[in-house]
């Protein structure tokens, strides 16, 4: 991933990569240049024989950022059912 963006936008990108919510707790403002090269395997926390390249967590730590799993309350919308209503033409 390469680009210039605020940390909040990086968190949105990270959330898509990791398939988990990512919350910015850095307090940093402004835009930053990012050039992140990593082995795309969100299920692996460390490099291995099957995944020899740097992990996303390693690359983030190299630039001074750290992913920490925490339990937090987030606002969510739950749709229990939906019905299609016919509309006249």
N, CA, C and O atoms as a GROMACS GRO file, in nm:
protein
  356
    1UNK      N    1   0.085  -0.116   0.000
    1UNK     CA    2   0.000   0.000   0.000
    1UNK      C    3   0.090   0.122   0.000
    1UNK      O    4   0.188   0.130   0.074
    2UNK      N    5   0.056   0.216  -0.083
    2UNK     CA    6   0.135   0.338  -0.094
    2UNK      C    7   0.040   0.456  -0.107
    2UNK      O    8  -0.058   0.449  -0.181
    3UNK      N    9   0.070   0.564  -0.037
    3UNK     CA   10  -0.012   0.683  -0.050
    3UNK      C   11   0.010   0.782   0.063
    3UNK      O   12   0.077   0.753   0.161
    4UNK      N   13  -0.048   0.900   0.047
    4UNK     CA   14  -0.046   1.005   0.147
    4UNK      C   15  -0.186   1.018   0.203
    4UNK      O   16  -0.281   1.042   0.128
    5UNK      N   17  -0.199   1.001   0.334
    5UNK     CA   18  -0.333   1.001   0.394
    5UNK      C   19  -0.324   1.027   0.544
    5UNK      O   20  -0.218   1.010   0.604
    6UNK      N   21  -0.436   1.068   0.604
    6UNK     CA   22  -0.439   1.078   0.751
    6UNK      C   23  -0.445   0.938   0.812
    6UNK      O   24  -0.479   0.840   0.744
    7UNK      N   25  -0.412   0.928   0.939
    7UNK     CA   26  -0.413   0.800   1.010
    7UNK      C   27  -0.552   0.737   1.005
    7UNK      O   28  -0.565   0.615   0.996
    8UNK      N   29  -0.657   0.820   1.011
    8UNK     CA   30  -0.793   0.766   1.007
    8UNK      C   31  -0.819   0.688   0.878
    8UNK      O   32  -0.887   0.586   0.880
    9UNK      N   33  -0.766   0.736   0.767
    9UNK     CA   34  -0.783   0.665   0.639
    9UNK      C   35  -0.700   0.537   0.638
    9UNK      O   36  -0.743   0.436   0.584
   10UNK      N   37  -0.581   0.541   0.699
   10UNK     CA   38  -0.500   0.420   0.712
   10UNK      C   39  -0.576   0.315   0.793
   10UNK      O   40  -0.574   0.197   0.759
   11UNK      N   41  -0.644   0.358   0.900
   11UNK     CA   42  -0.723   0.266   0.983
   11UNK      C   43  -0.835   0.201   0.902
   11UNK      O   44  -0.863   0.083   0.919
   12UNK      N   45  -0.899   0.278   0.815
   12UNK     CA   46  -1.004   0.223   0.729
   12UNK      C   47  -0.946   0.117   0.636
   12UNK      O   48  -1.006   0.011   0.617
   13UNK      N   49  -0.830   0.145   0.579
   13UNK     CA   50  -0.763   0.049   0.491
   13UNK      C   51  -0.724  -0.076   0.570
   13UNK      O   52  -0.743  -0.189   0.523
   14UNK      N   53  -0.668  -0.057   0.690
   14UNK     CA   54  -0.629  -0.170   0.774
   14UNK      C   55  -0.750  -0.257   0.810
   14UNK      O   56  -0.740  -0.379   0.811
   15UNK      N   57  -0.861  -0.193   0.841
   15UNK     CA   58  -0.982  -0.268   0.877
   15UNK      C   59  -1.026  -0.358   0.762
   15UNK      O   60  -1.069  -0.471   0.784
   16UNK      N   61  -1.014  -0.309   0.638
   16UNK     CA   62  -1.049  -0.393   0.523
   16UNK      C   63  -0.951  -0.508   0.508
   16UNK      O   64  -0.991  -0.621   0.479
   17UNK      N   65  -0.823  -0.483   0.529
   17UNK     CA   66  -0.722  -0.587   0.516
   17UNK      C   67  -0.738  -0.695   0.623
   17UNK      O   68  -0.728  -0.814   0.594
   18UNK      N   69  -0.764  -0.653   0.745
   18UNK     CA   70  -0.771  -0.745   0.859
   18UNK      C   71  -0.909  -0.802   0.883
   18UNK      O   72  -0.925  -0.899   0.957
   19UNK      N   73  -1.009  -0.743   0.820
   19UNK     CA   74  -1.149  -0.782   0.839
   19UNK      C   75  -1.192  -0.771   0.985
   19UNK      O   76  -1.267  -0.854   1.036
   20UNK      N   77  -1.141  -0.666   1.050
   20UNK     CA   78  -1.176  -0.633   1.189
   20UNK      C   79  -1.176  -0.481   1.201
   20UNK      O   80  -1.105  -0.413   1.127
   21UNK      N   81  -1.255  -0.428   1.292
   21UNK     CA   82  -1.250  -0.283   1.312
   21UNK      C   83  -1.112  -0.240   1.360
   21UNK      O   84  -1.049  -0.309   1.441
   22UNK      N   85  -1.064  -0.128   1.310
   22UNK     CA   86  -0.937  -0.069   1.354
   22UNK      C   87  -0.966   0.073   1.396
   22UNK      O   88  -1.016   0.154   1.318
   23UNK      N   89  -0.934   0.104   1.520
   23UNK     CA   90  -0.963   0.237   1.577
   23UNK      C   91  -0.833   0.313   1.596
   23UNK      O   92  -0.736   0.260   1.649
   24UNK      N   93  -0.832   0.438   1.551
   24UNK     CA   94  -0.715   0.523   1.565
   24UNK      C   95  -0.705   0.574   1.708
   24UNK      O   96  -0.789   0.652   1.752
   25UNK      N   97  -0.602   0.531   1.779
   25UNK     CA   98  -0.578   0.578   1.916
   25UNK      C   99  -0.445   0.653   1.924
   25UNK      O  100  -0.390   0.671   2.032
   26UNK      N  101  -0.394   0.697   1.807
   26UNK     CA  102  -0.263   0.762   1.804
   26UNK      C  103  -0.267   0.907   1.847
   26UNK      O  104  -0.172   0.957   1.906
   27UNK      N  105  -0.378   0.975   1.818
   27UNK     CA  106  -0.385   1.119   1.846
   27UNK      C  107  -0.311   1.202   1.742
   27UNK      O  108  -0.300   1.323   1.756
   28UNK      N  109  -0.261   1.136   1.636
   28UNK     CA  110  -0.187   1.207   1.532
   28UNK      C  111  -0.283   1.275   1.434
   28UNK      O  112  -0.388   1.220   1.401
   29UNK      N  113  -0.247   1.394   1.391
   29UNK     CA  114  -0.327   1.466   1.292
   29UNK      C  115  -0.239   1.492   1.170
   29UNK      O  116  -0.118   1.472   1.174
   30UNK      N  117  -0.299   1.536   1.065
   30UNK     CA  118  -0.223   1.563   0.943
   30UNK      C  119  -0.219   1.442   0.853
   30UNK      O  120  -0.274   1.336   0.884
   31UNK      N  121  -0.152   1.460   0.738
   31UNK     CA  122  -0.138   1.351   0.642
   31UNK      C  123   0.005   1.299   0.647
   31UNK      O  124   0.100   1.374   0.670
   32UNK      N  125   0.019   1.168   0.624
   32UNK     CA  126   0.148   1.101   0.629
   32UNK      C  127   0.167   1.019   0.503
   32UNK      O  128   0.071   0.968   0.446
   33UNK      N  129   0.292   1.008   0.458
   33UNK     CA  130   0.326   0.925   0.343
   33UNK      C  131   0.348   0.782   0.390
   33UNK      O  132   0.427   0.758   0.482
   34UNK      N  133   0.279   0.687   0.328
   34UNK     CA  134   0.293   0.547   0.362
   34UNK      C  135   0.338   0.468   0.241
   34UNK      O  136   0.288   0.491   0.130
   35UNK      N  137   0.430   0.378   0.260
   35UNK     CA  138   0.473   0.283   0.159
   35UNK      C  139   0.495   0.151   0.232
   35UNK      O  140   0.604   0.122   0.279
   36UNK      N  141   0.389   0.072   0.241
   36UNK     CA  142   0.391  -0.052   0.318
   36UNK      C  143   0.399  -0.172   0.226
   36UNK      O  144   0.309  -0.196   0.146
   37UNK      N  145   0.508  -0.247   0.237
   37UNK     CA  146   0.526  -0.370   0.160
   37UNK      C  147   0.529  -0.487   0.259
   37UNK      O  148   0.616  -0.492   0.346
   38UNK      N  149   0.434  -0.579   0.244
   38UNK     CA  150   0.422  -0.690   0.338
   38UNK      C  151   0.363  -0.810   0.267
   38UNK      O  152   0.308  -0.798   0.158
   39UNK      N  153   0.375  -0.925   0.331
   39UNK     CA  154   0.315  -1.046   0.279
   39UNK      C  155   0.169  -1.047   0.322
   39UNK      O  156   0.140  -1.054   0.442
   40UNK      N  157   0.075  -1.039   0.228
   40UNK     CA  158  -0.066  -1.028   0.264
   40UNK      C  159  -0.125  -1.158   0.318
   40UNK      O  160  -0.182  -1.237   0.242
   41UNK      N  161  -0.111  -1.180   0.447
   41UNK     CA  162  -0.170  -1.296   0.514
   41UNK      C  163  -0.220  -1.251   0.650
   41UNK      O  164  -0.147  -1.261   0.748
   42UNK      N  165  -0.345  -1.202   0.658
   42UNK     CA  166  -0.395  -1.149   0.785
   42UNK      C  167  -0.411  -1.254   0.894
   42UNK      O  168  -0.429  -1.219   1.011
   43UNK      N  169  -0.404  -1.384   0.858
   43UNK     CA  170  -0.419  -1.487   0.961
   43UNK      C  171  -0.287  -1.519   1.029
   43UNK      O  172  -0.285  -1.587   1.131
   44UNK      N  173  -0.175  -1.470   0.973
   44UNK     CA  174  -0.044  -1.500   1.029
   44UNK      C  175   0.014  -1.379   1.100
   44UNK      O  176   0.026  -1.272   1.041
   45UNK      N  177   0.050  -1.396   1.226
   45UNK     CA  178   0.107  -1.285   1.303
   45UNK      C  179   0.258  -1.278   1.288
   45UNK      O  180   0.318  -1.174   1.315
   46UNK      N  181   0.321  -1.387   1.245
   46UNK     CA  182   0.466  -1.390   1.232
   46UNK      C  183   0.506  -1.453   1.098
   46UNK      O  184   0.428  -1.525   1.036
   47UNK      N  185   0.629  -1.424   1.056
   47UNK     CA  186   0.679  -1.486   0.934
   47UNK      C  187   0.705  -1.634   0.959
   47UNK      O  188   0.739  -1.673   1.070
   48UNK      N  189   0.688  -1.715   0.856
   48UNK     CA  190   0.713  -1.859   0.867
   48UNK      C  191   0.769  -1.909   0.735
   48UNK      O  192   0.790  -1.830   0.642
   49UNK      N  193   0.794  -2.039   0.724
   49UNK     CA  194   0.843  -2.096   0.598
   49UNK      C  195   0.741  -2.074   0.487
   49UNK      O  196   0.778  -2.048   0.372
   50UNK      N  197   0.613  -2.085   0.521
   50UNK     CA  198   0.508  -2.066   0.422
   50UNK      C  199   0.482  -1.919   0.394
   50UNK      O  200   0.430  -1.885   0.289
   51UNK      N  201   0.518  -1.832   0.487
   51UNK     CA  202   0.494  -1.689   0.478
   51UNK      C  203   0.625  -1.617   0.513
   51UNK      O  204   0.635  -1.559   0.621
   52UNK      N  205   0.726  -1.621   0.422
   52UNK     CA  206   0.860  -1.572   0.459
   52UNK      C  207   0.875  -1.421   0.466
   52UNK      O  208   0.970  -1.372   0.528
   53UNK      N  209   0.785  -1.346   0.407
   53UNK     CA  210   0.799  -1.200   0.405
   53UNK      C  211   0.752  -1.136   0.534
   53UNK      O  212   0.698  -1.203   0.622
   54UNK      N  213   0.772  -1.004   0.544
   54UNK     CA  214   0.727  -0.933   0.664
   54UNK      C  215   0.574  -0.930   0.672
   54UNK      O  216   0.506  -0.917   0.571
   55UNK      N  217   0.523  -0.942   0.792
   55UNK     CA  218   0.379  -0.935   0.812
   55UNK      C  219   0.337  -0.789   0.822
   55UNK      O  220   0.420  -0.701   0.841
   56UNK      N  221   0.210  -0.765   0.810
   56UNK     CA  222   0.157  -0.629   0.822
   56UNK      C  223   0.190  -0.572   0.959
   56UNK      O  224   0.228  -0.455   0.970
   57UNK      N  225   0.176  -0.652   1.064
   57UNK     CA  226   0.207  -0.606   1.200
   57UNK      C  227   0.353  -0.565   1.213
   57UNK      O  228   0.384  -0.465   1.276
   58UNK      N  229   0.445  -0.644   1.151
   58UNK     CA  230   0.587  -0.610   1.155
   58UNK      C  231   0.616  -0.479   1.084
   58UNK      O  232   0.690  -0.395   1.135
   59UNK      N  233   0.557  -0.461   0.967
   59UNK     CA  234   0.580  -0.341   0.888
   59UNK      C  235   0.527  -0.218   0.963
   59UNK      O  236   0.593  -0.114   0.965
   60UNK      N  237   0.411  -0.229   1.024
   60UNK     CA  238   0.356  -0.117   1.101
   60UNK      C  239   0.444  -0.084   1.220
   60UNK      O  240   0.465   0.034   1.251
   61UNK      N  241   0.497  -0.186   1.286
   61UNK     CA  242   0.583  -0.163   1.402
   61UNK      C  243   0.713  -0.093   1.359
   61UNK      O  244   0.766  -0.011   1.435
   62UNK      N  245   0.763  -0.123   1.242
   62UNK     CA  246   0.884  -0.058   1.191
   62UNK      C  247   0.866   0.092   1.173
   62UNK      O  248   0.962   0.168   1.185
   63UNK      N  249   0.743   0.136   1.143
   63UNK     CA  250   0.720   0.280   1.127
   63UNK      C  251   0.661   0.343   1.253
   63UNK      O  252   0.617   0.458   1.251
   64UNK      N  253   0.662   0.269   1.362
   64UNK     CA  254   0.621   0.324   1.491
   64UNK      C  255   0.475   0.308   1.526
   64UNK      O  256   0.427   0.372   1.620
   65UNK      N  257   0.403   0.224   1.454
   65UNK     CA  258   0.261   0.198   1.484
   65UNK      C  259   0.247   0.056   1.533
   65UNK      O  260   0.325  -0.032   1.495
   66UNK      N  261   0.147   0.032   1.617
   66UNK     CA  262   0.128  -0.101   1.672
   66UNK      C  263  -0.020  -0.135   1.674
   66UNK      O  264  -0.104  -0.055   1.715
   67UNK      N  265  -0.051  -0.255   1.628
   67UNK     CA  266  -0.188  -0.305   1.636
   67UNK      C  267  -0.203  -0.378   1.769
   67UNK      O  268  -0.131  -0.474   1.797
   68UNK      N  269  -0.297  -0.334   1.849
   68UNK     CA  270  -0.324  -0.398   1.978
   68UNK      C  271  -0.469  -0.442   1.983
   68UNK      O  272  -0.559  -0.359   1.972
   69UNK      N  273  -0.493  -0.572   1.999
   69UNK     CA  274  -0.631  -0.617   2.011
   69UNK      C  275  -0.690  -0.572   2.144
   69UNK      O  276  -0.632  -0.595   2.251
   70UNK      N  277  -0.804  -0.508   2.137
   70UNK     CA  278  -0.875  -0.463   2.258
   70UNK      C  279  -1.023  -0.484   2.238
   70UNK      O  280  -1.074  -0.484   2.126
   71UNK      N  281  -1.091  -0.501   2.348
   71UNK     CA  282  -1.236  -0.509   2.343
   71UNK      C  283  -1.291  -0.370   2.368
   71UNK      O  284  -1.259  -0.306   2.469
   72UNK      N  285  -1.374  -0.324   2.278
   72UNK     CA  286  -1.437  -0.193   2.290
   72UNK      C  287  -1.580  -0.204   2.242
   72UNK      O  288  -1.613  -0.291   2.161
   73UNK      N  289  -1.661  -0.117   2.291
   73UNK     CA  290  -1.798  -0.112   2.241
   73UNK      C  291  -1.799  -0.029   2.114
   73UNK      O  292  -1.742   0.080   2.108
   74UNK      N  293  -1.864  -0.083   2.012
   74UNK     CA  294  -1.879  -0.009   1.889
   74UNK      C  295  -2.026  -0.007   1.852
   74UNK      O  296  -2.103  -0.096   1.890
   75UNK      N  297  -2.065   0.094   1.778
   75UNK     CA  298  -2.203   0.105   1.736
   75UNK      C  299  -2.223   0.016   1.614
   75UNK      O  300  -2.145   0.023   1.519
   76UNK      N  301  -2.326  -0.066   1.616
   76UNK     CA  302  -2.352  -0.157   1.506
   76UNK      C  303  -2.501  -0.158   1.475
   76UNK      O  304  -2.584  -0.142   1.564
   77UNK      N  305  -2.533  -0.177   1.350
   77UNK     CA  306  -2.671  -0.188   1.305
   77UNK      C  307  -2.695  -0.333   1.268
   77UNK      O  308  -2.624  -0.389   1.184
   78UNK      N  309  -2.795  -0.395   1.330
   78UNK     CA  310  -2.827  -0.534   1.303
   78UNK      C  311  -2.962  -0.540   1.234
   78UNK      O  312  -3.061  -0.490   1.286
   79UNK      N  313  -2.964  -0.601   1.116
   79UNK     CA  314  -3.089  -0.620   1.041
   79UNK      C  315  -3.129  -0.765   1.060
   79UNK      O  316  -3.060  -0.856   1.013
   80UNK      N  317  -3.241  -0.787   1.127
   80UNK     CA  318  -3.285  -0.924   1.155
   80UNK      C  319  -3.364  -0.984   1.041
   80UNK      O  320  -3.362  -1.106   1.022
   81UNK      N  321  -3.434  -0.901   0.965
   81UNK     CA  322  -3.505  -0.954   0.848
   81UNK      C  323  -3.535  -0.837   0.754
   81UNK      O  324  -3.534  -0.721   0.792
   82UNK      N  325  -3.561  -0.874   0.629
   82UNK     CA  326  -3.596  -0.774   0.528
   82UNK      C  327  -3.695  -0.839   0.431
   82UNK      O  328  -3.683  -0.957   0.398
   83UNK      N  329  -3.791  -0.761   0.388
   83UNK     CA  330  -3.889  -0.812   0.293
   83UNK      C  331  -3.897  -0.717   0.176
   83UNK      O  332  -3.888  -0.595   0.193
   84UNK      N  333  -3.912  -0.772   0.059
   84UNK     CA  334  -3.925  -0.692  -0.060
   84UNK      C  335  -4.072  -0.661  -0.081
   84UNK      O  336  -4.154  -0.753  -0.088
   85UNK      N  337  -4.106  -0.534  -0.091
   85UNK     CA  338  -4.243  -0.491  -0.115
   85UNK      C  339  -4.261  -0.465  -0.264
   85UNK      O  340  -4.187  -0.386  -0.322
   86UNK      N  341  -4.359  -0.530  -0.328
   86UNK     CA  342  -4.378  -0.507  -0.472
   86UNK      C  343  -4.418  -0.362  -0.498
   86UNK      O  344  -4.497  -0.303  -0.424
   87UNK      N  345  -4.361  -0.306  -0.604
   87UNK     CA  346  -4.392  -0.169  -0.643
   87UNK      C  347  -4.456  -0.173  -0.782
   87UNK      O  348  -4.408  -0.241  -0.872
   88UNK      N  349  -4.566  -0.098  -0.797
   88UNK     CA  350  -4.634  -0.095  -0.926
   88UNK      C  351  -4.551  -0.019  -1.026
   88UNK      O  352  -4.482   0.078  -0.992
   89UNK      N  353  -4.557  -0.063  -1.153
   89UNK     CA  354  -4.485   0.007  -1.261
   89UNK      C  355  -4.564   0.122  -1.314
   89UNK      O  356  -4.519   0.192  -1.405
   0.00000   0.00000   0.00000
